Amino acid sequence: MANLFTPTKVGAYTLAHRVVLAPMTRLRTIQPGDIPSPMMADFYGQRASEGGLEIIEGVSISVTARSYLGAASFYHDGQIAGWEAIAKAVHAKGGRVFMQLIHGGRQSHVEMTGGVDPVAPSVVPFEGVALTKDGFVPASPHRALDIEEIPGIIEEFRAAAQRAFDAGFDGVELHGANGYLVDQFIQDGTNKRTDAYGGSLENRVRFLREAVEALISVWGADRVGVRISPSGEWGGISDSNPEATFSYVATVLDEYKIAYLHVIEPRIKGDDTLHEGHEPVATHYLRPHFSGTIIAAGGFDGDSAEAIVTSGDADLVAFGRHFSSNPDLPYRLKHGLPLTPYVRAAFWGGDEKHYSDFPAYQVEPESVVPEAEPVV
């Protein structure tokens, strides 16, 4: 672990190590109102470390942006105190915390969007799901956004970024991955538009550009990150030439000098490993196109994280599943300690059990040998 535990600069901040908490939708908000719960503050506080970075699970920017009942959002004042508590819990341990902002696009249901049809760049049927009071159900039919509606969504991203700023966070990450709205605009399998937001690569990336610029207007470029998932399969997403598309995306984002580019390797689909034993590929072909900090995510353990940082393809590595059950994951990786197995059944909702009740590593006390009685 010679390189994974060395300091590094990420945008405006210097971190003490390169083990990042990945954003994971865990469905632990208080309903109604998507209020961040005390157990969420416990969860993030437990996983904070001195000079470490945490990225908070996808936070919906409006009612119509929501996809999953119980997931995080930040669009009304009743949520402020809960988010402030989470930021304070991370800062109390000396960590840095970015809030990931998301619009679900077509991956939603009318029960989650306030009764209106989910939106997308284009109408392209898919077999996606959303989470409602009835559990995971087929997504509602979606409609194509009118071009006049797009500035309003960009403004929602800006407003949510401002809320994160006011709540005491250290930065924001744009969720441009996993088949949600930003990704739907980027990839030609979901973007069939013929206006200024469709057709050419430049046009398909226009929505991403405008969202990034909205976040930068609040935070400055050095406290904004972007997450992408080249060749990812979550959300029925596809592109005819993903390497060309995402190489261009990386080049565009490099121009802004953002804090980091966060890349999900295509061997992962959501919380599942699709291709066991596959080497990282996306970060390798993106590295020549992005001169800033790259965070790699998707299927890493300690050894493979050390290897990709050593190779130079990535500068930091984000962990989700292993971090879910090991609140002191950086310490365990650094010292070669065993990892507690994660509990998949608790990933998508529940209470504190198998969420915020995982203990830190306990060192077994050495057995004490009693002194011999003196001979008289």
Secondary structure in CASP SS format (residue, H / E / C, confidence):
PFRMAT SS
TARGET T0000
AUTHOR 0000-0000-0000
METHOD secondary structure of the structure
MODEL  1
M C 1.00
A C 1.00
N C 1.00
L C 1.00
F C 1.00
T C 1.00
P C 1.00
T E 1.00
K E 1.00
V E 1.00
G C 1.00
A C 1.00
Y E 1.00
T E 1.00
L E 1.00
A C 1.00
H C 1.00
R C 1.00
V E 1.00
V E 1.00
L E 1.00
A C 1.00
P C 1.00
M C 1.00
T C 1.00
R C 1.00
L C 1.00
R C 1.00
T C 1.00
I E 1.00
Q C 1.00
P C 1.00
G C 1.00
D C 1.00
I E 1.00
P C 1.00
S C 1.00
P H 1.00
M H 1.00
M H 1.00
A H 1.00
D H 1.00
F H 1.00
Y H 1.00
G H 1.00
Q H 1.00
R C 1.00
A C 1.00
S C 1.00
E C 1.00
G C 1.00
G C 1.00
L E 1.00
E E 1.00
I E 1.00
I E 1.00
E E 1.00
G E 1.00
V E 1.00
S E 1.00
I C 1.00
S C 1.00
V H 1.00
T H 1.00
A H 1.00
R C 1.00
S C 1.00
Y E 1.00
L C 1.00
G C 1.00
A C 1.00
A C 1.00
S E 1.00
F C 1.00
Y C 1.00
H C 1.00
D H 1.00
G H 1.00
Q H 1.00
I H 1.00
A H 1.00
G H 1.00
W H 1.00
E H 1.00
A H 1.00
I H 1.00
A H 1.00
K H 1.00
A H 1.00
V H 1.00
H H 1.00
A C 1.00
K C 1.00
G C 1.00
G C 1.00
R E 1.00
V E 1.00
F E 1.00
M E 1.00
Q E 1.00
L E 1.00
I E 1.00
H C 1.00
G C 1.00
G C 1.00
R C 1.00
Q C 1.00
S C 1.00
H C 1.00
V C 1.00
E C 1.00
M C 1.00
T C 1.00
G C 1.00
G C 1.00
V C 1.00
D C 1.00
P C 1.00
V E 1.00
A E 1.00
P C 1.00
S C 1.00
V C 1.00
V C 1.00
P C 1.00
F C 1.00
E C 1.00
G C 1.00
V E 1.00
A E 1.00
L E 1.00
T E 1.00
K C 1.00
D C 1.00
G E 1.00
F E 1.00
V E 1.00
P E 1.00
A C 1.00
S C 1.00
P C 1.00
H C 1.00
R E 1.00
A E 1.00
L C 1.00
D C 1.00
I H 1.00
E H 1.00
E H 1.00
I H 1.00
P H 1.00
G H 1.00
I H 1.00
I H 1.00
E H 1.00
E H 1.00
F H 1.00
R H 1.00
A H 1.00
A H 1.00
A H 1.00
Q H 1.00
R H 1.00
A H 1.00
F H 1.00
D H 1.00
A C 1.00
G C 1.00
F C 1.00
D C 1.00
G E 1.00
V E 1.00
E E 1.00
L E 1.00
H E 1.00
G C 1.00
A C 1.00
N C 1.00
G C 1.00
Y C 1.00
L H 1.00
V H 1.00
D H 1.00
Q H 1.00
F H 1.00
I H 1.00
Q C 1.00
D C 1.00
G C 1.00
T C 1.00
N C 1.00
K C 1.00
R C 1.00
T C 1.00
D C 1.00
A C 1.00
Y C 1.00
G C 1.00
G C 1.00
S C 1.00
L H 1.00
E H 1.00
N H 1.00
R H 1.00
V C 1.00
R H 1.00
F H 1.00
L H 1.00
R H 1.00
E H 1.00
A H 1.00
V H 1.00
E H 1.00
A H 1.00
L H 1.00
I H 1.00
S H 1.00
V H 1.00
W H 1.00
G C 1.00
A H 1.00
D H 1.00
R H 1.00
V E 1.00
G E 1.00
V E 1.00
R E 1.00
I E 1.00
S C 1.00
P C 1.00
S C 1.00
G C 1.00
E C 1.00
W C 1.00
G C 1.00
G C 1.00
I C 1.00
S C 1.00
D C 1.00
S C 1.00
N C 1.00
P H 1.00
E H 1.00
A H 1.00
T H 1.00
F H 1.00
S H 1.00
Y H 1.00
V H 1.00
A H 1.00
T H 1.00
V H 1.00
L H 1.00
D H 1.00
E H 1.00
Y H 1.00
K C 1.00
I C 1.00
A C 1.00
Y E 1.00
L E 1.00
H E 1.00
V E 1.00
I E 1.00
E C 1.00
P C 1.00
R C 1.00
I E 1.00
K E 1.00
G C 1.00
D C 1.00
D E 1.00
T E 1.00
L C 1.00
H C 1.00
E C 1.00
G C 1.00
H C 1.00
E C 1.00
P C 1.00
V C 1.00
A H 1.00
T H 1.00
H H 1.00
Y H 1.00
L H 1.00
R H 1.00
P H 1.00
H H 1.00
F C 1.00
S C 1.00
G C 1.00
T C 1.00
I E 1.00
I E 1.00
A E 1.00
A E 1.00
G C 1.00
G C 1.00
F C 1.00
D C 1.00
G H 1.00
D H 1.00
S H 1.00
A H 1.00
E H 1.00
A H 1.00
I H 1.00
V H 1.00
T H 1.00
S H 1.00
G C 1.00
D C 1.00
A C 1.00
D C 1.00
L E 1.00
V E 1.00
A E 1.00
F E 1.00
G C 1.00
R H 1.00
H H 1.00
F H 1.00
S H 1.00
S H 1.00
N C 1.00
P C 1.00
D C 1.00
L H 1.00
P H 1.00
Y H 1.00
R H 1.00
L H 1.00
K H 1.00
H H 1.00
G C 1.00
L C 1.00
P C 1.00
L C 1.00
T C 1.00
P C 1.00
Y C 1.00
V C 1.00
R H 1.00
A H 1.00
A H 1.00
F C 1.00
W C 1.00
G C 1.00
G C 1.00
D C 1.00
E C 1.00
K C 1.00
H C 1.00
Y C 1.00
S C 1.00
D C 1.00
F C 1.00
P C 1.00
A C 1.00
Y C 1.00
Q C 1.00
V C 1.00
E C 1.00
P C 1.00
E C 1.00
S C 1.00
V C 1.00
V C 1.00
P C 1.00
E C 1.00
A C 1.00
E C 1.00
P C 1.00
V C 1.00
V C 1.00
END
